Amino acid sequence: MEPIIINPIGIIHTPHMDVKNMPIQPIAAEGIKGYIELLPEYMEGLKDLEGFSHITLLYRFHNINGYELVVIPFMDTEKRGIFACKAPKRPNAIGMSTVKLISIEGNILHIEQVDMLDGTPLIDIKPFYPRYDNRENVTIGWLEKNKDLPLERLRSDERFKD
């Protein structure tokens, strides 16, 4: 297969300078604000985005080196396959978070519920549409036993740092 080259469209700025105690899901980052600095050449693509309350961000885990196919996820003590969890040490180190869109000022998007490190390269922005993005009657595999964990437990540790 040919390699895929993906260039960032902007930078995500957050108060998180280190993974220690950083929220690992946007739902655990309520009230934590950040902003996206979109590269000027992509500003026209923001047309009509302001009416959405949430956006889904695709980004690169830029502080991750290498990957592991079997990991112990944040919310577990057993080893799991990387594709059965959301751990950052992935073959392509791509992350995804749905965040609140607060406002847009030129090429700056103010967001809330940030769960990524400061300086994270942004790959894409998609509007969140609950009719298409949510599902009913889902099963969640091994996560079923952890589905009711308090949000305070959704904090990272240093296992996934470089």
Sequence and secondary structure as in RCSB ss.txt:
>XXXX:A:sequence
MEPIIINPIGIIHTPHMDVKNMPIQPIAAEGIKGYIELLPEYMEGLKDLEGFSHITLLYRFHNINGYELVVIPFM
DTEKRGIFACKAPKRPNAIGMSTVKLISIEGNILHIEQVDMLDGTPLIDIKPFYPRYDNRENVTIGWLEKNKDLP
LERLRSDERFKD
>XXXX:A:secstr
        SEEEE S  SSTT BSSGGGGTT EEEEEE GGGGGGGTTGGG SEEEEEEE TT  S  SEE  TT
 SS EEGGGS  S  SS EEEEEEEEEEEETTEEEEES  S TTEEEEEEEE  HHHH  SS   GGGGGGTT  
GGG B  STT  
